Structure formats: C-alpha cells, structure tokens
Amino acid sequence: MAEPLIELKGISKAFGNKVVLDRVDLKLYSGEALAVIGPSGTGKSTVLRIMAGLLPPDEGEVYVKGHRRTGLIEDNEDPIGISMVFQQAALFDSLSVDENVGFSLYQHSHLSRDRVRELVEDSLAKVGLPDAADLYPSELSGGMRKRVSFARAIIANPENPALNPEVILYDEPTAGLDPIASTVIEDLIRDIYQQDHACSAYAIVTHQDSTIRRTGDRLIFLYKGKVQWQGYVSELDTTDNEMVRQFRNSSIEGPIRVGG
C-alpha cells in the first residue's frame, strides 16, 4: 500500500467542555478526492484545520508523507505543500486580486514583481478569471471571490518547487452560493485536480449533496466527533448505515439529532 500524503492517527480535539473530535483516524492518498461529510457542527472543519497544520490536536499524531508533524505549520515545514481554501474566501479587502493571489510570493520570495504578476495571471486564468488581477474583492461576486481564493491556493513558487501545493484542502467551498455558482465551483475543483494537475490530491469538507456527489470519490461520514462510516460516492445511495441514510434523505427522523 502506498504511503499516505496525510495521515491522522487517534486525533482528539475539544473546545472547553465540548469534544469535537474523538480519536479520529484518517488517511489521504495521492490521486484521491476525499470528501469529509456529515451534519453541520460535527467537527469537519476542525479535521481540515488539523490536516493543514493550523490547529493542534489535543491527542493523537499527524503524519505528512510519513513524517510526524510537531507543532503547527509555522513551526516546521511539511515535506509537501499543503494549501487551504477557506469557507469565506479570506481575501484582504484593501488589496487587489493580484496582491491577494500573489501575497506569499510578494512577501516571501525573491521573485521580481513582474514575474510574480505572471504567475498570478497564470493562476487566475486556470480559475477562469484572466482579467481580474486589478480588481478589488468588493468588485467581485461571491463565486468570483471563491475562485480568487482557489487561484491563491494553487499559485506555484518556482524558487521552491518542493513546497508547491500537492494537497489542497477545501472548507465548505460552495457554502452560501446559488446552485449555478455552486456547479461552477464544483467543476473547477475537479478541473484543477484532473486537467490542470495543480495538486495530486484534495480533501473537501461539505454537507451539500451536489458538492458531495460532484467532487468526492471516497467519503468519510463524521458525526459526534467520530467516523461513523466510510465508503464511496457509488455506495451513498445503497448503504444500510442509518446515519448516512438519514443524512442523504434530509430526514428529521433517525439517529442524528436535529441541532446536534
């Protein structure tokens, strides 16, 4: 079996008295499109933040390409590049699209401004925004802001190819979008992975049916801080797991309690 790009072993996390994750195991392999699914407020985004190195677990171990991570992402460089697309796009409103997408290169590389601008325009073209570099976030629709955040996640640094994004983590990328805008984003996630080869694997957190079916291959169902089911999209409609069936059918009757 191939070595996972990212592996979580026995991960637990609590905020105050609320246990969000309870001894979760998870593996993400090269070539995978993994969707972490389940009701809102069940620890899905927390899993993603721990994978990204933005949040420390209370217990358990995180391995990146076989190397145990100690501390957070700023404490040590991971052996592969990991990018994250946040739910709210997380753009700097006072900066142009060019400055947002190229932020890390402008701040932390020795590349000329002209070279960074070329890389920014290349990334924007890949997400379908070739003429947006000089716009500001306030001039963009919600779907366009999401795409700018994708461009930022996939931008490459030719000075350090080893740390270019090999894994992209998406946190509720279609939340708050209308069905048409959601479809655009879902297609883009697949295109970045399959056609542009901007990453070798991705994990996506979502509870929206269309996003699960259009972007996920392997699925992990999370509820009450535990992995309750694992399977594939093709099994989503046939599994006997009562939680998955209730979730799939949007039913208020079943083991998943409404509101938690």
Helices and strands as residue ranges (DSSP letters): E 6-15, E 18-28, E 33-37, H 44-52, E 59-64, E 67-68, E 81-85, H 97-101, H 103-108, H 113-126, G 137-139, H 142-154, G 161-163, E 165-171, H 179-194, E 201-205, H 209-215, E 218-223, E 226-232, G 233-235, H 242-249
